[in-house]
């Protein structure tokens, strides 16, 4: 039955959402750390300043502005 098949497929991946959130956190954390290591001239080239970077670095991992 189609309904049972879908249920079985869902039961095989109960933590898929959690794993996705952890992977996204790792990416966001790495990006924030990389921004913090850039020089002021490099930040100016991409339209940011040190204050923007510090504000972004202070955000908690669950505060993802892109919400992906």
PDB file of N, H, CA, C and O in Angstrom:
ATOM      1  N   UNK A   1       0.832  -1.173   0.000  1.00  0.00           N
ATOM      2  CA  UNK A   1       0.000   0.000   0.000  1.00  0.00           C
ATOM      3  C   UNK A   1       0.882   1.243   0.000  1.00  0.00           C
ATOM      4  O   UNK A   1       1.939   1.277   0.630  1.00  0.00           O
ATOM      5  N   UNK A   2       0.438   2.229  -0.697  1.00  0.00           N
ATOM      6  H   UNK A   2      -0.421   2.201  -1.209  1.00  0.00           H
ATOM      7  CA  UNK A   2       1.233   3.443  -0.819  1.00  0.00           C
ATOM      8  C   UNK A   2       1.400   4.149   0.522  1.00  0.00           C
ATOM      9  O   UNK A   2       2.490   4.637   0.822  1.00  0.00           O
ATOM     10  N   UNK A   3       0.365   4.214   1.321  1.00  0.00           N
ATOM     11  H   UNK A   3      -0.520   3.817   1.077  1.00  0.00           H
ATOM     12  CA  UNK A   3       0.457   4.873   2.619  1.00  0.00           C
ATOM     13  C   UNK A   3       1.453   4.207   3.542  1.00  0.00           C
ATOM     14  O   UNK A   3       2.184   4.884   4.264  1.00  0.00           O
ATOM     15  N   UNK A   4       1.488   2.903   3.526  1.00  0.00           N
ATOM     16  H   UNK A   4       0.894   2.352   2.939  1.00  0.00           H
ATOM     17  CA  UNK A   4       2.424   2.176   4.365  1.00  0.00           C
ATOM     18  C   UNK A   4       3.849   2.346   3.864  1.00  0.00           C
ATOM     19  O   UNK A   4       4.781   2.449   4.661  1.00  0.00           O
ATOM     20  N   UNK A   5       4.022   2.376   2.564  1.00  0.00           N
ATOM     21  H   UNK A   5       3.265   2.292   1.916  1.00  0.00           H
ATOM     22  CA  UNK A   5       5.361   2.535   2.020  1.00  0.00           C
ATOM     23  C   UNK A   5       5.945   3.888   2.444  1.00  0.00           C
ATOM     24  O   UNK A   5       7.106   3.956   2.846  1.00  0.00           O
ATOM     25  N   UNK A   6       5.171   4.937   2.362  1.00  0.00           N
ATOM     26  H   UNK A   6       4.227   4.881   2.036  1.00  0.00           H
ATOM     27  CA  UNK A   6       5.636   6.250   2.781  1.00  0.00           C
ATOM     28  C   UNK A   6       5.964   6.290   4.261  1.00  0.00           C
ATOM     29  O   UNK A   6       6.925   6.937   4.675  1.00  0.00           O
ATOM     30  N   UNK A   7       5.172   5.604   5.047  1.00  0.00           N
ATOM     31  H   UNK A   7       4.390   5.078   4.710  1.00  0.00           H
ATOM     32  CA  UNK A   7       5.431   5.555   6.481  1.00  0.00           C
ATOM     33  C   UNK A   7       6.748   4.859   6.760  1.00  0.00           C
ATOM     34  O   UNK A   7       7.512   5.306   7.615  1.00  0.00           O
ATOM     35  N   UNK A   8       7.027   3.782   6.060  1.00  0.00           N
ATOM     36  H   UNK A   8       6.406   3.418   5.365  1.00  0.00           H
ATOM     37  CA  UNK A   8       8.273   3.043   6.255  1.00  0.00           C
ATOM     38  C   UNK A   8       9.457   3.920   5.867  1.00  0.00           C
ATOM     39  O   UNK A   8      10.469   3.928   6.568  1.00  0.00           O
ATOM     40  N   UNK A   9       9.351   4.656   4.770  1.00  0.00           N
ATOM     41  H   UNK A   9       8.528   4.650   4.201  1.00  0.00           H
ATOM     42  CA  UNK A   9      10.443   5.525   4.356  1.00  0.00           C
ATOM     43  C   UNK A   9      10.701   6.615   5.386  1.00  0.00           C
ATOM     44  O   UNK A   9      11.857   6.956   5.637  1.00  0.00           O
ATOM     45  N   UNK A  10       9.673   7.161   5.977  1.00  0.00           N
ATOM     46  H   UNK A  10       8.734   6.884   5.773  1.00  0.00           H
ATOM     47  CA  UNK A  10       9.848   8.181   7.000  1.00  0.00           C
ATOM     48  C   UNK A  10      10.482   7.594   8.254  1.00  0.00           C
ATOM     49  O   UNK A  10      11.282   8.256   8.916  1.00  0.00           O
ATOM     50  N   UNK A  11      10.133   6.368   8.579  1.00  0.00           N
ATOM     51  H   UNK A  11       9.484   5.830   8.042  1.00  0.00           H
ATOM     52  CA  UNK A  11      10.663   5.747   9.786  1.00  0.00           C
ATOM     53  C   UNK A  11      12.157   5.465   9.651  1.00  0.00           C
ATOM     54  O   UNK A  11      12.854   5.368  10.662  1.00  0.00           O
ATOM     55  N   UNK A  12      12.653   5.332   8.447  1.00  0.00           N
ATOM     56  H   UNK A  12      12.086   5.411   7.627  1.00  0.00           H
ATOM     57  CA  UNK A  12      14.072   5.063   8.245  1.00  0.00           C
ATOM     58  C   UNK A  12      14.929   6.310   8.448  1.00  0.00           C
ATOM     59  O   UNK A  12      16.136   6.194   8.660  1.00  0.00           O
ATOM     60  N   UNK A  13      14.332   7.497   8.387  1.00  0.00           N
ATOM     61  H   UNK A  13      13.352   7.592   8.215  1.00  0.00           H
ATOM     62  CA  UNK A  13      15.089   8.738   8.510  1.00  0.00           C
ATOM     63  C   UNK A  13      14.493   9.651   9.580  1.00  0.00           C
ATOM     64  O   UNK A  13      14.119  10.783   9.272  1.00  0.00           O
ATOM     65  N   UNK A  14      14.397   9.194  10.813  1.00  0.00           N
ATOM     66  H   UNK A  14      14.700   8.275  11.063  1.00  0.00           H
ATOM     67  CA  UNK A  14      13.729  10.013  11.835  1.00  0.00           C
ATOM     68  C   UNK A  14      14.533  11.247  12.247  1.00  0.00           C
ATOM     69  O   UNK A  14      13.958  12.205  12.763  1.00  0.00           O
ATOM     70  N   UNK A  15      15.840  11.241  12.030  1.00  0.00           N
ATOM     71  H   UNK A  15      16.307  10.463  11.610  1.00  0.00           H
ATOM     72  CA  UNK A  15      16.682  12.352  12.481  1.00  0.00           C
ATOM     73  C   UNK A  15      17.195  13.207  11.326  1.00  0.00           C
ATOM     74  O   UNK A  15      18.126  13.992  11.510  1.00  0.00           O
ATOM     75  N   UNK A  16      16.614  13.072  10.157  1.00  0.00           N
ATOM     76  H   UNK A  16      15.858  12.435  10.007  1.00  0.00           H
ATOM     77  CA  UNK A  16      17.085  13.820   8.989  1.00  0.00           C
ATOM     78  C   UNK A  16      17.008  15.326   9.231  1.00  0.00           C
ATOM     79  O   UNK A  16      17.937  16.049   8.869  1.00  0.00           O
ATOM     80  N   UNK A  17      15.938  15.809   9.825  1.00  0.00           N
ATOM     81  H   UNK A  17      15.183  15.222  10.119  1.00  0.00           H
ATOM     82  CA  UNK A  17      15.802  17.240  10.104  1.00  0.00           C
ATOM     83  C   UNK A  17      16.844  17.743  11.085  1.00  0.00           C
ATOM     84  O   UNK A  17      17.390  18.833  10.920  1.00  0.00           O
ATOM     85  N   UNK A  18      17.112  16.953  12.094  1.00  0.00           N
ATOM     86  H   UNK A  18      16.668  16.067  12.228  1.00  0.00           H
ATOM     87  CA  UNK A  18      18.133  17.324  13.077  1.00  0.00           C
ATOM     88  C   UNK A  18      19.509  17.390  12.435  1.00  0.00           C
ATOM     89  O   UNK A  18      20.264  18.331  12.675  1.00  0.00           O
ATOM     90  N   UNK A  19      19.834  16.402  11.627  1.00  0.00           N
ATOM     91  H   UNK A  19      19.220  15.637  11.432  1.00  0.00           H
ATOM     92  CA  UNK A  19      21.134  16.389  10.947  1.00  0.00           C
ATOM     93  C   UNK A  19      21.272  17.580  10.015  1.00  0.00           C
ATOM     94  O   UNK A  19      22.355  18.153   9.897  1.00  0.00           O
ATOM     95  N   UNK A  20      20.190  17.956   9.353  1.00  0.00           N
ATOM     96  H   UNK A  20      19.310  17.491   9.448  1.00  0.00           H
ATOM     97  CA  UNK A  20      20.222  19.111   8.466  1.00  0.00           C
ATOM     98  C   UNK A  20      20.493  20.391   9.261  1.00  0.00           C
ATOM     99  O   UNK A  20      21.274  21.236   8.824  1.00  0.00           O
ATOM    100  N   UNK A  21      19.863  20.536  10.406  1.00  0.00           N
ATOM    101  H   UNK A  21      19.229  19.850  10.761  1.00  0.00           H
ATOM    102  CA  UNK A  21      20.072  21.725  11.234  1.00  0.00           C
ATOM    103  C   UNK A  21      21.505  21.799  11.758  1.00  0.00           C
ATOM    104  O   UNK A  21      22.091  22.880  11.813  1.00  0.00           O
ATOM    105  N   UNK A  22      22.060  20.672  12.138  1.00  0.00           N
ATOM    106  H   UNK A  22      21.584  19.794  12.094  1.00  0.00           H
ATOM    107  CA  UNK A  22      23.447  20.648  12.615  1.00  0.00           C
ATOM    108  C   UNK A  22      24.403  21.025  11.496  1.00  0.00           C
ATOM    109  O   UNK A  22      25.343  21.789  11.713  1.00  0.00           O
ATOM    110  N   UNK A  23      24.171  20.499  10.310  1.00  0.00           N
ATOM    111  H   UNK A  23      23.407  19.878  10.134  1.00  0.00           H
ATOM    112  CA  UNK A  23      25.032  20.822   9.172  1.00  0.00           C
ATOM    113  C   UNK A  23      24.942  22.309   8.838  1.00  0.00           C
ATOM    114  O   UNK A  23      25.956  22.940   8.539  1.00  0.00           O
ATOM    115  N   UNK A  24      23.735  22.872   8.888  1.00  0.00           N
ATOM    116  H   UNK A  24      22.911  22.360   9.130  1.00  0.00           H
ATOM    117  CA  UNK A  24      23.562  24.298   8.603  1.00  0.00           C
ATOM    118  C   UNK A  24      24.256  25.137   9.660  1.00  0.00           C
ATOM    119  O   UNK A  24      24.851  26.164   9.336  1.00  0.00           O
ATOM    120  N   UNK A  25      24.191  24.722  10.912  1.00  0.00           N
ATOM    121  H   UNK A  25      23.708  23.887  11.175  1.00  0.00           H
ATOM    122  CA  UNK A  25      24.864  25.462  11.979  1.00  0.00           C
ATOM    123  C   UNK A  25      26.371  25.490  11.744  1.00  0.00           C
ATOM    124  O   UNK A  25      27.021  26.513  11.960  1.00  0.00           O
ATOM    125  N   UNK A  26      26.918  24.369  11.303  1.00  0.00           N
ATOM    126  H   UNK A  26      26.390  23.538  11.128  1.00  0.00           H
ATOM    127  CA  UNK A  26      28.357  24.311  11.057  1.00  0.00           C
ATOM    128  C   UNK A  26      28.765  25.280   9.955  1.00  0.00           C
ATOM    129  O   UNK A  26      29.810  25.925  10.047  1.00  0.00           O
ATOM    130  N   UNK A  27      27.952  25.383   8.922  1.00  0.00           N
ATOM    131  H   UNK A  27      27.104  24.859   8.847  1.00  0.00           H
ATOM    132  CA  UNK A  27      28.255  26.297   7.816  1.00  0.00           C
ATOM    133  C   UNK A  27      28.179  27.747   8.297  1.00  0.00           C
ATOM    134  O   UNK A  27      29.074  28.544   8.015  1.00  0.00           O
ATOM    135  N   UNK A  28      27.119  28.085   9.016  1.00  0.00           N
ATOM    136  H   UNK A  28      26.392  27.437   9.244  1.00  0.00           H
ATOM    137  CA  UNK A  28      26.950  29.456   9.510  1.00  0.00           C
ATOM    138  C   UNK A  28      28.081  29.817  10.457  1.00  0.00           C
ATOM    139  O   UNK A  28      28.620  30.921  10.384  1.00  0.00           O
ATOM    140  N   UNK A  29      28.442  28.910  11.336  1.00  0.00           N
ATOM    141  H   UNK A  29      28.004  28.014  11.395  1.00  0.00           H
ATOM    142  CA  UNK A  29      29.524  29.159  12.289  1.00  0.00           C
ATOM    143  C   UNK A  29      30.850  29.393  11.552  1.00  0.00           C
ATOM    144  O   UNK A  29      31.597  30.310  11.894  1.00  0.00           O
ATOM    145  N   UNK A  30      31.137  28.572  10.552  1.00  0.00           N
ATOM    146  H   UNK A  30      30.530  27.827  10.274  1.00  0.00           H
ATOM    147  CA  UNK A  30      32.378  28.719   9.792  1.00  0.00           C
ATOM    148  C   UNK A  30      32.410  30.047   9.033  1.00  0.00           C
ATOM    149  O   UNK A  30      33.453  30.696   8.961  1.00  0.00           O
ATOM    150  N   UNK A  31      31.276  30.449   8.471  1.00  0.00           N
ATOM    151  H   UNK A  31      30.429  29.922   8.530  1.00  0.00           H
ATOM    152  CA  UNK A  31      31.218  31.722   7.753  1.00  0.00           C
ATOM    153  C   UNK A  31      31.437  32.902   8.693  1.00  0.00           C
ATOM    154  O   UNK A  31      32.134  33.856   8.346  1.00  0.00           O
ATOM    155  N   UNK A  32      30.850  32.837   9.867  1.00  0.00           N
ATOM    156  H   UNK A  32      30.285  32.062  10.148  1.00  0.00           H
ATOM    157  CA  UNK A  32      31.028  33.926  10.831  1.00  0.00           C
ATOM    158  C   UNK A  32      32.474  34.004  11.303  1.00  0.00           C
ATOM    159  O   UNK A  32      33.008  35.098  11.486  1.00  0.00           O
ATOM    160  N   UNK A  33      33.102  32.865  11.498  1.00  0.00           N
ATOM    161  H   UNK A  33      32.668  31.977  11.348  1.00  0.00           H
ATOM    162  CA  UNK A  33      34.501  32.867  11.909  1.00  0.00           C
ATOM    163  C   UNK A  33      35.398  33.404  10.798  1.00  0.00           C
ATOM    164  O   UNK A  33      36.357  34.126  11.069  1.00  0.00           O
ATOM    165  N   UNK A  34      35.089  33.054   9.547  1.00  0.00           N
ATOM    166  H   UNK A  34      34.310  32.467   9.327  1.00  0.00           H
ATOM    167  CA  UNK A  34      35.881  33.528   8.425  1.00  0.00           C
ATOM    168  C   UNK A  34      35.758  35.045   8.285  1.00  0.00           C
ATOM    169  O   UNK A  34      36.748  35.723   8.012  1.00  0.00           O
ATOM    170  N   UNK A  35      34.561  35.575   8.469  1.00  0.00           N
ATOM    171  H   UNK A  35      33.757  35.024   8.691  1.00  0.00           H
ATOM    172  CA  UNK A  35      34.380  37.026   8.414  1.00  0.00           C
ATOM    173  C   UNK A  35      35.210  37.725   9.483  1.00  0.00           C
ATOM    174  O   UNK A  35      35.765  38.797   9.244  1.00  0.00           O
ATOM    175  N   UNK A  36      35.291  37.126  10.641  1.00  0.00           N
ATOM    176  H   UNK A  36      34.840  36.255  10.835  1.00  0.00           H
ATOM    177  CA  UNK A  36      36.038  37.734  11.743  1.00  0.00           C
ATOM    178  C   UNK A  36      37.535  37.796  11.453  1.00  0.00           C
ATOM    179  O   UNK A  36      38.234  38.632  12.026  1.00  0.00           O
ATOM    180  N   UNK A  37      38.036  36.938  10.586  1.00  0.00           N
ATOM    181  H   UNK A  37      37.468  36.258  10.120  1.00  0.00           H
ATOM    182  CA  UNK A  37      39.471  36.919  10.296  1.00  0.00           C
ATOM    183  C   UNK A  37      39.863  37.852   9.155  1.00  0.00           C
ATOM    184  O   UNK A  37      41.053  38.065   8.924  1.00  0.00           O
ATOM    185  N   UNK A  38      38.891  38.413   8.438  1.00  0.00           N
ATOM    186  H   UNK A  38      37.925  38.240   8.626  1.00  0.00           H
ATOM    187  CA  UNK A  38      39.210  39.294   7.313  1.00  0.00           C
ATOM    188  C   UNK A  38      39.749  40.633   7.804  1.00  0.00           C
ATOM    189  O   UNK A  38      39.391  41.108   8.881  1.00  0.00           O
ATOM    190  N   UNK A  39      40.608  41.225   6.996  1.00  0.00           N
ATOM    191  H   UNK A  39      40.898  40.839   6.120  1.00  0.00           H
ATOM    192  CA  UNK A  39      41.145  42.544   7.334  1.00  0.00           C
ATOM    193  C   UNK A  39      40.080  43.607   7.069  1.00  0.00           C
ATOM    194  O   UNK A  39      39.070  43.350   6.413  1.00  0.00           O
ATOM    195  N   UNK A  40      40.329  44.801   7.594  1.00  0.00           N
ATOM    196  H   UNK A  40      41.149  45.010   8.127  1.00  0.00           H
ATOM    197  CA  UNK A  40      39.380  45.897   7.392  1.00  0.00           C
ATOM    198  C   UNK A  40      39.250  46.257   5.913  1.00  0.00           C
ATOM    199  O   UNK A  40      38.166  46.614   5.454  1.00  0.00           O
ATOM    200  N   UNK A  41      40.343  46.164   5.173  1.00  0.00           N
ATOM    201  H   UNK A  41      41.225  45.875   5.546  1.00  0.00           H
ATOM    202  CA  UNK A  41      40.299  46.462   3.735  1.00  0.00           C
ATOM    203  C   UNK A  41      39.464  45.427   2.990  1.00  0.00           C
ATOM    204  O   UNK A  41      38.699  45.779   2.093  1.00  0.00           O
ATOM    205  N   UNK A  42      39.604  44.158   3.351  1.00  0.00           N
ATOM    206  H   UNK A  42      40.226  43.872   4.079  1.00  0.00           H
ATOM    207  CA  UNK A  42      38.812  43.106   2.713  1.00  0.00           C
ATOM    208  C   UNK A  42      37.329  43.265   3.046  1.00  0.00           C
ATOM    209  O   UNK A  42      36.469  43.050   2.192  1.00  0.00           O
ATOM    210  N   UNK A  43      37.038  43.640   4.283  1.00  0.00           N
ATOM    211  H   UNK A  43      37.737  43.814   4.977  1.00  0.00           H
ATOM    212  CA  UNK A  43      35.647  43.867   4.669  1.00  0.00           C
ATOM    213  C   UNK A  43      35.057  45.046   3.898  1.00  0.00           C
ATOM    214  O   UNK A  43      33.897  45.007   3.487  1.00  0.00           O
ATOM    215  N   UNK A  44      35.856  46.087   3.704  1.00  0.00           N
ATOM    216  H   UNK A  44      36.798  46.119   4.038  1.00  0.00           H
ATOM    217  CA  UNK A  44      35.388  47.250   2.953  1.00  0.00           C
ATOM    218  C   UNK A  44      35.074  46.855   1.509  1.00  0.00           C
ATOM    219  O   UNK A  44      34.122  47.363   0.918  1.00  0.00           O
ATOM    220  N   UNK A  45      35.868  45.957   0.947  1.00  0.00           N
ATOM    221  H   UNK A  45      36.642  45.544   1.427  1.00  0.00           H
ATOM    222  CA  UNK A  45      35.640  45.494  -0.425  1.00  0.00           C
ATOM    223  C   UNK A  45      34.289  44.802  -0.585  1.00  0.00           C
ATOM    224  O   UNK A  45      33.675  44.879  -1.649  1.00  0.00           O
ATOM    225  N   UNK A  46      33.832  44.138   0.452  1.00  0.00           N
ATOM    226  H   UNK A  46      34.331  44.075   1.316  1.00  0.00           H
ATOM    227  CA  UNK A  46      32.540  43.442   0.348  1.00  0.00           C
ATOM    228  C   UNK A  46      31.406  44.235   0.987  1.00  0.00           C
ATOM    229  O   UNK A  46      30.291  43.731   1.124  1.00  0.00           O
ATOM    230  N   UNK A  47      31.692  45.474   1.378  1.00  0.00           N
ATOM    231  H   UNK A  47      32.598  45.883   1.267  1.00  0.00           H
ATOM    232  CA  UNK A  47      30.638  46.358   1.864  1.00  0.00           C
ATOM    233  C   UNK A  47      30.296  46.194   3.328  1.00  0.00           C
ATOM    234  O   UNK A  47      29.184  46.522   3.743  1.00  0.00           O
ATOM    235  N   UNK A  48      31.231  45.693   4.118  1.00  0.00           N
ATOM    236  H   UNK A  48      32.134  45.426   3.781  1.00  0.00           H
ATOM    237  CA  UNK A  48      31.002  45.527   5.555  1.00  0.00           C
ATOM    238  C   UNK A  48      32.043  46.313   6.327  1.00  0.00           C
ATOM    239  O   UNK A  48      33.057  46.735   5.771  1.00  0.00           O
ATOM    240  N   UNK A  49      31.788  46.505   7.601  1.00  0.00           N
ATOM    241  H   UNK A  49      30.964  46.162   8.052  1.00  0.00           H
ATOM    242  CA  UNK A  49      32.791  47.090   8.479  1.00  0.00           C
ATOM    243  C   UNK A  49      32.945  46.181   9.701  1.00  0.00           C
ATOM    244  O   UNK A  49      32.219  45.199   9.851  1.00  0.00           O
ATOM    245  N   UNK A  50      33.879  46.515  10.552  1.00  0.00           N
ATOM    246  H   UNK A  50      34.470  47.313  10.430  1.00  0.00           H
ATOM    247  CA  UNK A  50      34.168  45.675  11.716  1.00  0.00           C
ATOM    248  C   UNK A  50      32.958  45.566  12.640  1.00  0.00           C
ATOM    249  O   UNK A  50      32.738  44.516  13.243  1.00  0.00           O
ATOM    250  N   UNK A  51      32.178  46.627  12.758  1.00  0.00           N
ATOM    251  H   UNK A  51      32.357  47.480  12.268  1.00  0.00           H
ATOM    252  CA  UNK A  51      30.977  46.602  13.596  1.00  0.00           C
ATOM    253  C   UNK A  51      29.945  45.609  13.086  1.00  0.00           C
ATOM    254  O   UNK A  51      29.304  44.914  13.874  1.00  0.00           O
ATOM    255  N   UNK A  52      29.781  45.540  11.753  1.00  0.00           N
ATOM    256  H   UNK A  52      30.302  46.105  11.113  1.00  0.00           H
ATOM    257  CA  UNK A  52      28.854  44.569  11.168  1.00  0.00           C
ATOM    258  C   UNK A  52      29.278  43.140  11.500  1.00  0.00           C
ATOM    259  O   UNK A  52      28.455  42.286  11.828  1.00  0.00           O
ATOM    260  N   UNK A  53      30.580  42.909  11.406  1.00  0.00           N
ATOM    261  H   UNK A  53      31.250  43.602  11.140  1.00  0.00           H
ATOM    262  CA  UNK A  53      31.100  41.563  11.673  1.00  0.00           C
ATOM    263  C   UNK A  53      30.907  41.202  13.134  1.00  0.00           C
ATOM    264  O   UNK A  53      30.497  40.083  13.444  1.00  0.00           O
ATOM    265  N   UNK A  54      31.194  42.121  14.028  1.00  0.00           N
ATOM    266  H   UNK A  54      31.527  43.029  13.776  1.00  0.00           H
ATOM    267  CA  UNK A  54      31.027  41.840  15.458  1.00  0.00           C
ATOM    268  C   UNK A  54      29.564  41.589  15.808  1.00  0.00           C
ATOM    269  O   UNK A  54      29.254  40.716  16.618  1.00  0.00           O
ATOM    270  N   UNK A  55      28.676  42.353  15.200  1.00  0.00           N
ATOM    271  H   UNK A  55      28.927  43.063  14.542  1.00  0.00           H
ATOM    272  CA  UNK A  55      27.247  42.161  15.435  1.00  0.00           C
ATOM    273  C   UNK A  55      26.819  40.764  14.951  1.00  0.00           C
ATOM    274  O   UNK A  55      26.048  40.079  15.623  1.00  0.00           O
ATOM    275  N   UNK A  56      27.319  40.357  13.798  1.00  0.00           N
ATOM    276  H   UNK A  56      27.945  40.914  13.252  1.00  0.00           H
ATOM    277  CA  UNK A  56      27.002  39.033  13.258  1.00  0.00           C
ATOM    278  C   UNK A  56      27.604  37.929  14.133  1.00  0.00           C
ATOM    279  O   UNK A  56      26.976  36.893  14.351  1.00  0.00           O
ATOM    280  N   UNK A  57      28.818  38.155  14.630  1.00  0.00           N
ATOM    281  H   UNK A  57      29.328  38.997  14.453  1.00  0.00           H
ATOM    282  CA  UNK A  57      29.478  37.153  15.466  1.00  0.00           C
ATOM    283  C   UNK A  57      28.769  36.945  16.796  1.00  0.00           C
ATOM    284  O   UNK A  57      28.838  35.860  17.373  1.00  0.00           O
ATOM    285  N   UNK A  58      28.093  37.967  17.280  1.00  0.00           N
ATOM    286  H   UNK A  58      28.037  38.848  16.811  1.00  0.00           H
ATOM    287  CA  UNK A  58      27.405  37.864  18.565  1.00  0.00           C
ATOM    288  C   UNK A  58      26.069  37.132  18.478  1.00  0.00           C
ATOM    289  O   UNK A  58      25.493  36.777  19.507  1.00  0.00           O
ATOM    290  N   UNK A  59      25.570  36.903  17.266  1.00  0.00           N
ATOM    291  H   UNK A  59      26.038  37.192  16.431  1.00  0.00           H
ATOM    292  CA  UNK A  59      24.303  36.192  17.114  1.00  0.00           C
ATOM    293  C   UNK A  59      24.445  34.741  17.560  1.00  0.00           C
ATOM    294  O   UNK A  59      25.512  34.145  17.416  1.00  0.00           O
ATOM    295  N   UNK A  60      23.402  34.191  18.086  1.00  0.00           N
ATOM    296  H   UNK A  60      22.535  34.675  18.203  1.00  0.00           H
ATOM    297  CA  UNK A  60      23.388  32.788  18.456  1.00  0.00           C
ATOM    298  C   UNK A  60      23.234  31.929  17.209  1.00  0.00           C
ATOM    299  O   UNK A  60      22.786  32.418  16.171  1.00  0.00           O
ATOM    300  N   UNK A  61      23.593  30.684  17.297  1.00  0.00           N
ATOM    301  H   UNK A  61      23.957  30.287  18.140  1.00  0.00           H
ATOM    302  CA  UNK A  61      23.577  29.829  16.113  1.00  0.00           C
ATOM    303  C   UNK A  61      22.176  29.640  15.550  1.00  0.00           C
ATOM    304  O   UNK A  61      22.029  29.371  14.358  1.00  0.00           O
ATOM    305  N   UNK A  62      21.142  29.772  16.377  1.00  0.00           N
ATOM    306  H   UNK A  62      21.261  29.990  17.346  1.00  0.00           H
ATOM    307  CA  UNK A  62      19.790  29.582  15.863  1.00  0.00           C
ATOM    308  C   UNK A  62      19.259  30.852  15.193  1.00  0.00           C
ATOM    309  O   UNK A  62      18.187  30.818  14.590  1.00  0.00           O
ATOM    310  N   UNK A  63      19.972  31.950  15.284  1.00  0.00           N
ATOM    311  H   UNK A  63      20.843  31.977  15.775  1.00  0.00           H
ATOM    312  CA  UNK A  63      19.556  33.199  14.659  1.00  0.00           C
ATOM    313  C   UNK A  63      20.178  33.287  13.270  1.00  0.00           C
ATOM    314  O   UNK A  63      21.116  34.054  13.052  1.00  0.00           O
ATOM    315  N   UNK A  64      19.670  32.522  12.358  1.00  0.00           N
ATOM    316  H   UNK A  64      18.908  31.899  12.535  1.00  0.00           H
ATOM    317  CA  UNK A  64      20.173  32.510  10.988  1.00  0.00           C
ATOM    318  C   UNK A  64      19.338  33.476  10.166  1.00  0.00           C
ATOM    319  O   UNK A  64      18.148  33.236   9.961  1.00  0.00           O
ATOM    320  N   UNK A  65      19.934  34.562   9.691  1.00  0.00           N
ATOM    321  H   UNK A  65      20.901  34.757   9.858  1.00  0.00           H
ATOM    322  CA  UNK A  65      19.144  35.555   8.954  1.00  0.00           C
ATOM    323  C   UNK A  65      18.594  35.021   7.634  1.00  0.00           C
ATOM    324  O   UNK A  65      17.599  35.542   7.130  1.00  0.00           O
ATOM    325  N   UNK A  66      19.218  33.996   7.068  1.00  0.00           N
ATOM    326  H   UNK A  66      20.026  33.573   7.478  1.00  0.00           H
ATOM    327  CA  UNK A  66      18.748  33.427   5.808  1.00  0.00           C
ATOM    328  C   UNK A  66      17.624  32.422   6.018  1.00  0.00           C
ATOM    329  O   UNK A  66      16.844  32.155   5.103  1.00  0.00           O
ATOM    330  N   UNK A  67      17.542  31.866   7.221  1.00  0.00           N
ATOM    331  H   UNK A  67      18.176  32.083   7.964  1.00  0.00           H
ATOM    332  CA  UNK A  67      16.510  30.889   7.581  1.00  0.00           C
ATOM    333  C   UNK A  67      16.395  29.753   6.575  1.00  0.00           C
ATOM    334  O   UNK A  67      15.309  29.454   6.080  1.00  0.00           O
ATOM    335  N   UNK A  68      17.515  29.134   6.285  1.00  0.00           N
ATOM    336  H   UNK A  68      18.397  29.378   6.687  1.00  0.00           H
ATOM    337  CA  UNK A  68      17.510  28.008   5.342  1.00  0.00           C
ATOM    338  C   UNK A  68      17.365  26.700   6.071  1.00  0.00           C
ATOM    339  O   UNK A  68      17.341  25.641   5.443  1.00  0.00           O
TER     340      UNK A  68
END
